[in-house]
Amino acid sequence: MHFYRYNIGDYRKDTGHLSLVEHGIYRALLDTYYTEEHPLCADDAKLMRTHGIRTQDEKDAYQNVINDFFFKTERGYEHDRCNTELGLIYEKSDKARVSAEKRWGRNKQKNSIKSVGENADSMRTHSERNANASKSDANDMLPSNLVTQLPSNTVTDKQTTPRNARTPTALKMLLDARISEQVANDFLVIRKAKRAPLTETALAGIKREADKAGWPLENALKECVIRGWVGFSAEWVNKPQTMTAGKPSYDDGQKRDYTQGAGLL
């Protein structure tokens, strides 16, 4: 890989004690780690030679950096933040692959003529072609040390983490609940804008309220989209609304004669 996230605040907080020489050596070692997607080799002489470390001051600075930020295992010099960032990148790549498979799978069903299918394939973007790598291919790309060292929420061998044991995505939950893709995507946009991730518990609560109101779940979600709601309550739709000072308010149920005192102009 040739790109990784660089958080200036985090970096300065962790490296404020380094000299300029140590900064240069540390950044060079990080670049190698991310480029090779693998821990650094544990051969100090080789690392110093390949990174242009020649003088005694540079060698001392190299040793300080290794001692401060890396830990040695049988796979080489490892770095916790590098392992985490690589895992997130593989996870994002896997999600992009699933999204691309859905999009192009629908196109293949609509186009029974082979030539039409080939034309559709030729229109895919570079990122979508990369995303079409299979799950096994993505795992093959993940270094063996990262499979064992990365947190449990990162991509691992699918034989060790069964697909049905993974937490379903919000879109998949809605589609499984027979919500149309358009309504599902619109509702998720509302939730995302208000920083309210859709969980299984939240969806179950919305369905319970929709059942209480006698509404199909899809109709309840449509109402949420129209009104900009992140949730749904039967009370919100079962009580008639009146206008008070330009704002909707719920009727208290009392009967009133609104014609009393009215006259003709």
Backbone bond lengths (Angstrom), bond angles and torsions (degrees), N, CA, C in turn:
res aa  C-N    CA-C-N  psi(-1)  N-CA   C-N-CA  omega(-1)  CA-C   N-CA-C  phi
1 M - - - 1.448 - - 1.522 109.45 -
2 H 1.345 116.02 153.21 1.461 120.27 -176.15 1.532 111.48 -125.81
3 F 1.311 117.32 17.70 1.460 121.35 178.29 1.517 109.22 -149.21
4 Y 1.332 116.93 137.37 1.471 120.63 173.57 1.517 108.71 -150.49
5 R 1.330 116.41 158.64 1.460 121.28 -178.58 1.527 110.49 -70.43
6 Y 1.325 115.64 140.20 1.461 120.49 179.01 1.526 107.82 -130.38
7 N 1.332 116.83 106.44 1.449 122.13 -178.83 1.527 108.83 -93.72
8 I 1.323 116.45 109.60 1.458 120.50 -174.68 1.522 111.41 -60.69
9 G 1.345 116.44 -43.53 1.457 120.00 -178.60 1.521 112.56 -61.26
10 D 1.347 116.05 -47.40 1.463 119.83 179.33 1.518 111.16 -63.08
11 Y 1.337 115.71 -41.07 1.467 119.11 -177.55 1.532 110.56 -64.21
12 R 1.330 116.51 -46.47 1.458 118.89 -178.07 1.527 111.91 -66.21
13 K 1.314 116.14 -34.85 1.463 119.33 179.03 1.524 111.19 -64.18
14 D 1.344 116.28 -37.96 1.468 120.51 -177.08 1.527 113.14 -84.66
15 T 1.341 117.13 -20.26 1.467 118.69 -171.11 1.520 113.69 -122.00
16 G 1.324 117.39 17.37 1.452 120.15 -177.25 1.523 113.58 -62.23
17 H 1.320 117.46 -19.64 1.467 120.82 -177.69 1.527 113.10 -90.16
18 L 1.337 118.14 -4.12 1.461 120.86 -174.77 1.522 112.09 -80.95
19 S 1.328 115.43 148.78 1.460 120.96 171.34 1.524 108.90 -80.10
20 L 1.328 116.64 170.48 1.463 119.37 179.54 1.526 111.12 -62.20
21 V 1.318 117.28 -37.80 1.469 120.66 178.26 1.523 109.38 -64.32
22 E 1.317 116.96 -43.06 1.470 120.50 -179.95 1.523 110.92 -65.96
23 H 1.345 116.96 -37.83 1.471 119.98 175.29 1.530 110.47 -57.75
24 G 1.311 116.32 -48.48 1.460 120.07 -177.65 1.515 112.06 -61.13
25 I 1.317 116.85 -43.15 1.468 120.35 -179.55 1.527 110.42 -67.40
26 Y 1.338 116.79 -41.66 1.466 120.58 -179.23 1.530 111.29 -61.95
27 R 1.334 117.17 -46.39 1.464 120.01 -179.93 1.526 111.62 -64.72
28 A 1.350 117.09 -36.55 1.463 120.24 178.29 1.530 110.48 -64.85
29 L 1.326 117.24 -39.85 1.467 120.91 179.16 1.535 110.78 -67.96
30 L 1.349 117.06 -39.16 1.465 120.04 177.21 1.528 110.99 -63.00
31 D 1.323 116.90 -42.59 1.467 120.24 179.18 1.525 110.82 -59.59
32 T 1.322 116.77 -41.55 1.468 120.35 179.01 1.523 110.77 -64.90
33 Y 1.332 116.62 -42.03 1.471 121.72 -179.55 1.532 110.69 -58.39
34 Y 1.351 115.53 -48.38 1.464 119.43 -177.98 1.532 112.13 -72.66
35 T 1.316 117.02 -37.01 1.461 119.66 -179.86 1.523 111.38 -64.44
36 E 1.330 116.61 -43.99 1.463 121.04 -178.96 1.528 112.61 -83.91
37 E 1.361 117.10 -13.10 1.462 122.26 -178.53 1.521 110.80 53.31
38 H 1.315 114.62 43.66 1.456 119.79 -174.45 1.526 108.27 -161.01
39 P 1.344 118.84 149.62 1.463 120.17 175.88 1.522 111.50 -56.52
40 L 1.334 115.63 154.44 1.456 120.63 178.39 1.527 109.93 -69.09
41 C 1.328 116.03 148.45 1.453 118.91 177.98 1.531 109.09 -64.95
42 A 1.324 116.39 149.77 1.466 121.20 -175.35 1.524 112.47 -85.92
43 D 1.322 117.98 8.51 1.467 122.69 179.23 1.529 108.35 -88.48
44 D 1.334 116.77 100.22 1.462 120.60 -176.40 1.524 112.39 -59.83
45 A 1.311 116.38 -41.52 1.463 119.66 -178.85 1.527 110.56 -61.36
46 K 1.317 116.61 -42.19 1.462 120.52 -179.85 1.531 110.52 -67.28
47 L 1.329 117.27 -42.76 1.459 120.35 179.74 1.529 111.03 -61.72
48 M 1.326 116.12 -42.84 1.462 118.54 -179.87 1.521 111.24 -66.54
49 R 1.319 116.56 -37.50 1.461 119.55 179.80 1.527 111.16 -67.57
50 T 1.338 117.96 -44.78 1.468 121.38 -177.00 1.522 112.79 -73.87
51 H 1.329 117.63 -14.80 1.463 120.41 179.57 1.530 112.40 -110.48
52 G 1.331 116.86 15.12 1.461 120.74 173.28 1.510 114.89 69.65
53 I 1.330 117.01 25.82 1.463 120.70 -179.86 1.522 108.09 -88.80
54 R 1.349 116.88 111.30 1.462 120.63 -170.98 1.533 113.43 -120.30
55 T 1.330 117.47 -50.48 1.465 120.17 -173.88 1.524 110.70 -76.09
56 Q 1.323 115.45 165.73 1.460 119.67 -179.99 1.524 111.19 -65.74
57 D 1.337 116.68 -37.25 1.469 119.78 177.52 1.526 110.83 -61.62
58 E 1.339 116.23 -41.19 1.465 120.43 178.75 1.521 111.16 -66.79
59 K 1.341 116.94 -38.63 1.465 120.31 178.37 1.526 111.13 -65.34
60 D 1.332 116.66 -40.16 1.468 120.26 177.39 1.534 110.40 -64.59
61 A 1.341 116.11 -40.77 1.466 120.40 178.92 1.528 110.46 -64.76
62 Y 1.331 116.82 -41.21 1.464 121.74 177.21 1.534 110.81 -57.90
63 Q 1.330 116.47 -45.66 1.460 120.31 -178.22 1.529 110.98 -64.40
64 N 1.329 117.06 -37.58 1.466 120.60 177.58 1.527 111.21 -63.11
65 V 1.335 116.16 -43.08 1.464 120.95 -179.39 1.528 110.82 -64.82
66 I 1.324 116.75 -45.30 1.468 120.92 179.60 1.527 110.05 -60.29
67 N 1.324 116.40 -44.37 1.470 120.35 -178.10 1.524 112.14 -67.53
68 D 1.346 117.26 -34.49 1.465 121.11 -175.32 1.524 113.55 -79.79
69 F 1.341 118.02 -35.49 1.456 119.90 -167.48 1.530 115.38 -121.17
70 F 1.293 120.26 -13.80 1.462 121.84 -175.99 1.525 110.17 -120.33
71 F 1.331 115.51 155.14 1.461 119.82 174.29 1.530 108.40 -129.20
72 K 1.294 115.56 141.95 1.461 120.81 -172.07 1.525 110.65 -91.59
73 T 1.340 116.54 130.02 1.458 122.96 174.46 1.525 107.71 -129.07
74 E 1.317 115.87 -177.15 1.464 118.78 179.03 1.522 111.82 -68.69
75 R 1.327 116.98 -14.01 1.468 120.44 178.34 1.522 112.65 -93.41
76 G 1.337 116.73 -10.26 1.456 120.56 178.98 1.513 111.20 129.24
77 Y 1.337 116.71 -159.84 1.460 121.65 177.70 1.531 108.60 -83.47
78 E 1.320 116.41 116.95 1.462 120.74 -178.61 1.518 110.50 -106.07
79 H 1.350 114.67 160.44 1.464 122.27 -176.91 1.526 107.80 -139.49
80 D 1.333 117.97 122.17 1.464 121.50 -173.98 1.524 112.53 -59.69
81 R 1.329 118.17 -47.26 1.466 120.69 -176.72 1.523 111.07 -65.60
82 C 1.332 116.72 -38.77 1.469 119.81 178.24 1.529 110.30 -62.71
83 N 1.323 116.97 -43.77 1.464 120.28 179.55 1.523 111.03 -60.71
84 T 1.346 116.49 -42.81 1.461 120.35 -179.82 1.524 111.52 -64.76
85 E 1.327 117.43 -45.72 1.465 120.88 -179.24 1.525 111.71 -63.43
86 L 1.329 117.47 -41.32 1.466 120.08 177.81 1.525 110.60 -63.20
87 G 1.328 116.58 -39.56 1.456 119.62 178.27 1.512 112.55 -62.66
88 L 1.336 117.26 -41.21 1.463 120.98 178.58 1.524 111.15 -64.23
89 I 1.321 116.23 -37.69 1.467 120.16 179.30 1.525 110.36 -64.95
90 Y 1.337 117.28 -44.02 1.464 120.00 178.17 1.521 111.54 -64.58
91 E 1.339 116.70 -37.32 1.457 120.21 179.43 1.526 110.68 -65.27
92 K 1.339 116.88 -43.35 1.457 120.89 178.47 1.523 110.95 -63.40
93 S 1.320 116.40 -39.47 1.461 120.35 178.69 1.520 110.96 -62.78
94 D 1.331 116.59 -38.48 1.463 120.81 -179.60 1.526 110.63 -67.16
95 K 1.359 117.14 -39.89 1.464 119.78 179.13 1.524 110.46 -66.60
96 A 1.324 117.16 -38.39 1.465 120.27 177.80 1.524 110.99 -63.77
97 R 1.336 116.70 -36.49 1.458 120.39 178.34 1.528 110.75 -62.89
98 V 1.348 116.44 -44.24 1.466 120.43 -179.38 1.524 110.09 -62.84
99 S 1.340 116.67 -42.56 1.466 120.88 179.60 1.521 111.07 -62.64
100 A 1.327 117.35 -42.55 1.458 121.03 -179.63 1.523 110.97 -66.56
101 E 1.327 116.77 -39.07 1.470 119.66 179.33 1.522 110.74 -62.71
102 K 1.342 116.89 -38.89 1.467 119.85 178.42 1.521 110.47 -64.03
103 R 1.341 115.67 -48.07 1.459 120.17 -176.03 1.514 111.85 -62.01
104 W 1.321 116.54 -48.64 1.456 119.81 -175.41 1.511 112.55 -82.06
105 G 1.327 116.97 -19.85 1.459 119.39 174.22 1.515 111.07 -65.69
106 R 1.354 116.36 -39.63 1.464 119.70 178.39 1.524 111.01 -65.82
107 N 1.330 116.16 -38.38 1.471 118.96 179.48 1.524 111.47 -64.20
108 K 1.327 116.95 -37.07 1.463 119.98 -178.74 1.524 111.20 -67.85
109 Q 1.354 116.23 -33.63 1.464 118.64 178.93 1.522 111.01 -68.97
110 K 1.345 116.82 -35.29 1.461 119.84 -178.46 1.521 111.99 -75.92
111 N 1.305 117.77 -26.15 1.464 121.20 -175.75 1.518 109.95 -109.56
112 S 1.321 115.92 99.45 1.462 119.80 -178.95 1.518 111.95 -81.95
113 I 1.334 117.17 -19.33 1.465 120.33 -179.68 1.515 108.73 -80.45
114 K 1.307 116.30 128.97 1.461 121.08 -174.78 1.512 112.55 -58.62
115 S 1.337 117.45 -41.62 1.458 120.27 -176.56 1.521 111.17 -63.72
116 V 1.330 116.26 -37.09 1.452 120.04 178.89 1.522 109.75 -64.83
117 G 1.338 115.55 -40.84 1.459 119.59 178.35 1.509 111.55 -62.96
118 E 1.332 116.54 -38.30 1.460 120.25 179.40 1.518 110.66 -65.96
119 N 1.354 117.00 -38.38 1.452 119.58 178.26 1.525 111.34 -64.27
120 A 1.323 114.90 -39.62 1.467 118.38 179.00 1.519 110.39 -63.68
121 D 1.342 115.87 -40.53 1.469 119.27 178.90 1.516 111.02 -61.43
122 S 1.335 117.15 -36.95 1.459 120.60 -176.33 1.520 111.97 -69.79
123 M 1.342 117.65 -17.60 1.451 121.51 -178.10 1.517 112.54 -87.55
124 R 1.314 117.89 -6.83 1.459 119.24 -177.74 1.524 110.96 -64.87
125 T 1.316 115.37 145.76 1.457 119.80 178.57 1.509 110.23 -76.72
126 H 1.324 114.87 165.10 1.465 119.97 -179.90 1.520 111.20 -58.88
127 S 1.346 116.51 -41.54 1.465 119.33 -178.18 1.515 111.13 -66.89
128 E 1.332 118.35 -35.59 1.463 120.20 179.84 1.519 110.79 -70.29
129 R 1.344 117.26 -34.82 1.464 117.80 177.61 1.519 109.98 -64.27
130 N 1.330 116.47 -39.71 1.457 118.77 177.48 1.513 111.21 -65.73
131 A 1.353 115.15 -35.68 1.456 118.62 -177.34 1.509 112.44 -69.80
132 N 1.353 117.86 -17.51 1.458 120.40 -177.79 1.513 113.31 -77.83
133 A 1.316 118.15 1.37 1.467 119.55 175.99 1.516 108.86 -60.01
134 S 1.311 118.09 140.73 1.463 121.47 -178.09 1.505 110.79 -70.53
135 K 1.352 116.35 163.42 1.453 120.93 -179.76 1.513 110.48 -60.20
136 S 1.325 116.55 -39.02 1.454 119.02 -179.40 1.518 111.15 -66.59
137 D 1.351 116.81 -34.99 1.456 119.93 177.65 1.518 110.39 -64.72
138 A 1.362 116.38 -41.63 1.461 119.62 179.55 1.513 110.81 -62.34
139 N 1.331 116.09 -38.58 1.454 118.98 179.50 1.525 111.63 -71.61
140 D 1.334 115.92 -32.18 1.456 118.39 177.25 1.519 110.88 -65.01
141 M 1.357 116.38 -31.54 1.455 120.96 179.83 1.516 112.08 -74.04
142 L 1.353 117.29 -21.48 1.454 120.78 -177.59 1.511 109.92 -78.92
143 P 1.357 118.24 121.68 1.462 120.25 -179.88 1.513 111.22 -56.77
144 S 1.340 115.46 146.85 1.460 120.29 -175.49 1.518 111.84 -60.11
145 N 1.349 117.06 -32.99 1.460 118.33 -178.99 1.522 111.39 -68.80
146 L 1.353 117.25 -31.48 1.454 119.57 -179.87 1.513 111.40 -72.73
147 V 1.332 117.81 -29.92 1.456 120.48 179.17 1.513 110.15 -61.53
148 T 1.317 116.81 -35.49 1.460 119.94 -177.79 1.520 112.44 -91.69
149 Q 1.340 117.52 -23.84 1.451 119.74 -173.19 1.519 113.62 -96.97
150 L 1.323 118.38 -25.06 1.449 120.09 -173.40 1.521 111.16 -72.62
151 P 1.379 117.12 157.81 1.459 120.54 177.70 1.513 111.52 -60.14
152 S 1.351 116.20 162.68 1.452 121.01 -173.14 1.510 113.30 -68.07
153 N 1.367 118.93 -16.90 1.455 119.86 -177.95 1.512 113.21 -89.51
154 T 1.348 118.60 5.97 1.455 121.07 178.59 1.520 110.36 -95.51
155 V 1.365 115.74 172.55 1.447 121.31 -175.82 1.524 110.50 -68.86
156 T 1.300 117.45 129.40 1.457 122.49 176.29 1.512 109.22 -133.45
157 D 1.293 116.59 177.69 1.457 122.13 179.88 1.523 109.57 -57.87
158 K 1.337 117.39 129.45 1.459 119.71 -175.55 1.521 111.89 -67.43
159 Q 1.339 118.14 -15.79 1.449 118.89 176.71 1.519 110.94 -75.83
160 T 1.340 117.76 -27.20 1.457 120.30 179.09 1.522 111.72 -88.44
161 T 1.355 118.62 -20.50 1.453 122.42 176.99 1.523 108.89 -126.54
162 P 1.337 118.84 94.37 1.458 121.62 -178.00 1.525 110.58 -56.68
163 R 1.336 115.95 143.25 1.458 120.92 -177.59 1.519 111.66 -58.69
164 N 1.346 117.16 -39.67 1.450 119.18 -177.41 1.520 113.06 -73.32
165 A 1.352 117.33 -6.08 1.463 120.53 178.50 1.516 111.60 -93.29
166 R 1.323 117.89 -7.98 1.445 120.89 -178.98 1.523 110.74 -82.00
167 T 1.337 116.12 152.70 1.453 120.63 178.29 1.527 109.11 -71.07
168 P 1.347 118.79 125.25 1.466 120.37 -178.01 1.522 110.63 -68.59
169 T 1.333 116.94 150.45 1.451 120.71 177.13 1.525 108.78 -73.52
170 A 1.339 115.07 161.35 1.464 119.73 -178.94 1.529 110.80 -61.19
171 L 1.347 117.29 -42.14 1.464 120.12 179.79 1.521 110.97 -63.06
172 K 1.328 117.37 -41.69 1.462 120.45 179.94 1.527 110.60 -63.60
173 M 1.342 117.13 -39.37 1.455 119.89 178.81 1.528 110.83 -60.16
174 L 1.345 116.11 -42.53 1.466 119.52 -178.94 1.521 111.47 -69.48
175 L 1.322 116.56 -41.45 1.464 119.39 179.05 1.520 110.73 -65.49
176 D 1.334 117.42 -38.86 1.462 120.91 176.67 1.527 111.76 -63.82
177 A 1.355 115.90 -27.07 1.466 120.50 178.56 1.532 110.80 -85.56
178 R 1.346 116.87 11.88 1.470 124.07 177.22 1.533 112.42 66.03
179 I 1.335 115.68 34.40 1.459 120.68 173.38 1.525 107.76 -91.02
180 S 1.328 117.27 136.87 1.457 119.95 179.70 1.527 109.70 -62.25
181 E 1.329 115.44 149.91 1.461 119.63 -175.13 1.522 111.73 -62.32
182 Q 1.329 118.09 -36.80 1.461 121.06 -179.51 1.522 110.95 -63.22
183 V 1.340 116.26 -48.81 1.470 120.20 -179.76 1.519 110.06 -64.05
184 A 1.342 116.24 -41.60 1.464 120.33 -179.66 1.516 111.09 -59.98
185 N 1.321 116.96 -47.59 1.468 120.46 -179.17 1.528 111.45 -65.15
186 D 1.339 117.15 -41.17 1.472 120.28 179.59 1.526 110.86 -63.11
187 F 1.337 116.68 -41.52 1.458 120.41 -179.58 1.529 110.56 -66.23
188 L 1.320 116.81 -39.55 1.467 119.91 179.59 1.527 111.36 -66.99
189 V 1.338 117.20 -31.03 1.465 120.15 175.73 1.526 109.96 -63.00
190 I 1.343 116.52 -42.52 1.471 121.15 178.32 1.521 109.84 -61.52
191 R 1.334 116.61 -47.71 1.464 120.67 -178.53 1.528 111.36 -62.25
192 K 1.337 115.34 -42.04 1.462 118.99 -178.19 1.517 111.17 -66.23
193 A 1.327 117.08 -41.11 1.464 120.77 -179.11 1.522 111.27 -61.96
194 K 1.329 116.52 -30.62 1.462 120.04 -178.79 1.527 111.77 -102.05
195 R 1.340 115.57 14.08 1.464 122.57 175.80 1.525 111.55 54.27
196 A 1.324 115.41 49.32 1.465 121.48 178.82 1.523 108.81 -126.81
197 P 1.338 118.67 82.60 1.459 121.17 -179.65 1.530 111.16 -55.43
198 L 1.322 115.58 140.04 1.463 120.06 179.81 1.519 109.75 -85.24
199 T 1.332 116.44 117.83 1.457 122.21 178.23 1.524 109.43 -107.73
200 E 1.325 116.18 169.60 1.462 120.21 177.52 1.522 110.54 -61.67
201 T 1.341 116.46 -38.51 1.462 120.21 -179.96 1.526 110.97 -64.96
202 A 1.348 116.09 -43.19 1.464 119.96 179.89 1.525 111.29 -64.07
203 L 1.330 116.94 -42.42 1.463 120.19 179.63 1.523 110.75 -64.93
204 A 1.320 116.97 -39.21 1.466 120.42 178.59 1.528 110.53 -62.76
205 G 1.355 116.66 -38.27 1.462 120.09 178.22 1.517 112.16 -65.85
206 I 1.330 116.83 -40.11 1.466 120.29 177.99 1.526 110.87 -64.51
207 K 1.331 116.35 -42.09 1.472 120.00 179.31 1.524 110.81 -64.43
208 R 1.325 116.36 -38.39 1.466 119.90 179.77 1.524 110.55 -63.20
209 E 1.340 117.11 -42.36 1.453 120.71 178.73 1.531 111.48 -68.75
210 A 1.338 116.26 -37.01 1.471 119.77 178.02 1.528 110.42 -63.91
211 D 1.338 116.62 -42.22 1.470 120.35 177.28 1.526 110.47 -62.02
212 K 1.334 115.92 -39.40 1.461 120.50 -179.34 1.533 110.21 -64.14
213 A 1.333 115.82 -35.68 1.465 120.22 179.38 1.522 112.08 -82.07
214 G 1.354 116.73 -9.26 1.460 120.14 -177.48 1.510 113.03 77.73
215 W 1.323 115.71 24.41 1.468 121.46 -179.15 1.513 109.80 -105.79
216 P 1.349 117.52 143.27 1.472 119.18 167.25 1.518 109.42 -63.67
217 L 1.308 116.68 150.15 1.464 120.54 -177.73 1.526 111.47 -58.25
218 E 1.339 117.02 -40.32 1.474 119.12 -178.41 1.521 111.21 -63.12
219 N 1.348 117.46 -39.58 1.461 120.26 178.58 1.525 110.95 -64.77
220 A 1.336 115.83 -37.68 1.462 119.63 178.31 1.528 110.50 -63.76
221 L 1.333 116.72 -41.81 1.453 119.98 179.80 1.527 111.47 -69.04
222 K 1.335 116.95 -34.96 1.468 119.51 175.45 1.528 110.41 -61.16
223 E 1.341 115.48 -42.50 1.460 119.80 178.91 1.526 110.81 -62.48
224 C 1.340 116.22 -38.74 1.460 120.72 177.51 1.525 110.87 -61.80
225 V 1.339 115.90 -42.21 1.461 120.45 179.94 1.526 110.96 -64.22
226 I 1.335 116.15 -44.33 1.468 121.13 -178.21 1.518 110.89 -62.91
227 R 1.345 116.15 -40.80 1.463 120.71 -174.71 1.522 113.12 -94.65
228 G 1.339 117.76 -4.92 1.453 120.09 -179.50 1.519 113.44 74.11
229 W 1.350 116.01 28.73 1.459 120.44 178.90 1.522 110.36 -87.59
230 V 1.339 116.25 145.60 1.465 119.71 171.24 1.521 110.93 -92.84
231 G 1.336 116.79 -13.75 1.453 121.19 178.95 1.514 110.41 -138.10
232 F 1.341 115.83 -175.66 1.459 120.52 -175.62 1.520 108.80 -144.29
233 S 1.334 116.28 138.81 1.457 121.19 176.75 1.516 109.30 -133.80
234 A 1.309 116.56 137.34 1.465 120.34 179.99 1.520 110.80 -61.03
235 E 1.327 117.32 -32.79 1.461 120.21 -178.29 1.526 111.71 -65.54
236 W 1.333 116.09 -28.37 1.462 118.97 -177.84 1.529 112.56 -68.95
237 V 1.303 117.42 -25.71 1.464 120.14 -174.50 1.529 112.91 -113.03
238 N 1.322 118.17 -13.89 1.465 120.58 -177.76 1.521 112.37 -87.96
239 K 1.371 117.87 -17.99 1.454 120.88 178.55 1.523 110.04 -98.44
240 P 1.360 117.89 132.02 1.475 119.41 176.77 1.507 110.10 -64.29
241 Q 1.317 116.65 150.73 1.453 121.40 -178.36 1.521 110.77 -112.23
242 T 1.339 117.02 143.61 1.460 123.20 173.00 1.505 107.68 -119.17
243 M 1.326 116.98 172.79 1.451 120.53 179.99 1.530 108.45 -106.47
244 T 1.322 116.85 126.26 1.463 122.25 177.08 1.518 108.17 -127.52
245 A 1.302 116.45 118.11 1.473 121.19 179.62 1.506 111.79 52.99
246 G 1.346 115.66 39.27 1.457 119.60 176.81 1.506 114.12 81.12
247 K 1.347 118.45 2.32 1.457 121.38 -178.54 1.525 109.49 -123.23
248 P 1.327 117.59 145.12 1.465 119.56 178.49 1.520 110.01 -70.83
249 S 1.348 116.04 138.53 1.456 120.63 173.46 1.516 108.27 -139.09
250 Y 1.284 117.93 153.12 1.453 121.74 -175.89 1.526 110.47 -80.15
251 D 1.325 116.50 137.30 1.459 123.32 179.18 1.513 109.18 -67.01
252 D 1.337 117.38 136.71 1.460 119.47 178.79 1.522 112.18 -83.04
253 G 1.344 118.21 1.38 1.467 121.21 174.78 1.514 114.07 91.23
254 Q 1.340 120.05 -8.83 1.460 121.64 -178.99 1.524 110.65 -77.05
255 K 1.338 115.03 141.15 1.467 119.77 179.13 1.529 109.13 -84.57
256 R 1.289 116.43 135.30 1.455 121.28 179.02 1.528 109.29 -133.98
257 D 1.327 114.69 151.42 1.463 120.32 175.83 1.523 107.81 -98.10
258 Y 1.310 116.05 98.15 1.457 119.79 -176.46 1.545 112.95 -81.21
259 T 1.374 116.23 -2.48 1.463 118.56 178.80 1.524 112.32 -93.29
260 Q 1.351 116.07 -11.76 1.453 119.03 -177.12 1.528 111.17 -62.86
261 G 1.294 115.76 129.91 1.455 119.74 178.34 1.514 113.22 85.45
262 A 1.358 116.01 -4.25 1.462 117.73 -179.56 1.507 110.08 -80.12
263 G 1.284 119.35 140.02 1.460 122.97 179.85 1.505 111.33 -127.85
264 L 1.293 114.98 169.36 1.464 119.76 178.72 1.526 108.39 -94.49
265 L 1.313 114.93 139.00 1.463 120.37 178.77 1.522 109.08 -79.12
